[in-house]
Amino acid sequence: VNPLISAASVIAARLAVKLAYIRPRICQGTAAGRAVEGIVRQPKSEGKIRDTLLLSLDFIWKL
């Protein structure tokens, strides 16, 4: 096996893994921001919004 191809494969695999972690982080940030906006608009619903946020973050991370 060509060493250049092996090195390129390792680099590509590392890049793919790192890129796979970016999307959930972006989604988590967006969800948290929207939850804060919802709490600001509806302070009485803070408990429900927080619980839904935590459940959503768990689903985002596991997918």
N, C-alpha and C positions, 0 to 999 in steps of 0.2 A: 504494500500500500504506500502510496506517495505521502511523504511526511507533510507536504504542503496541504494536501487534501485533508489529512487528519487534523492538522492545526486549524484549518478553516472550519471544519465540522465542529470542533470544540468551541470555537469562538461563536459560531452561529447558534449552537445549542445554548450557550450562556446568554446570548442576546435574546433568544426566544423566551427563556425563563424570566429574564428581567422585564421584558415587555408584557409578559403574562401577569405580572404583579402590578403594573401601572393601572390597568383598567379598573380593578376593584377599588384601588385607592381613590381614583377620581370619582367613582360612584359613591363611595362612602362619604367623601367630602361634600358632594352635591346633596346627598340625603341628609346629612347633618345640617347643612345650611338651610335646606327647606324646612327641616323640623324646627329650627330656631325661628325662622320666619313665621311658621304656624303658631308657635308658642307666643310670639309677640302679638300676633293678631288675635289669638284666642287663649288668653292666660288661664281660663278655667279648664281648658282641655289639656293642660300641660301633662298630666299623668298618662292619658291615652296616647298623646303624641309621642311621649318619651318611650312608652312601652312598644309602640309600633316601630319607632326608630330602632330600638335595640334588636327587635326581631328581624327587621329589614337588614340591618348591618350584619347580623348572623347569616342570613340567607345570601347576601352579597358575597361574604367571605367564603362561604362553602361552595358556591357555584364557581 
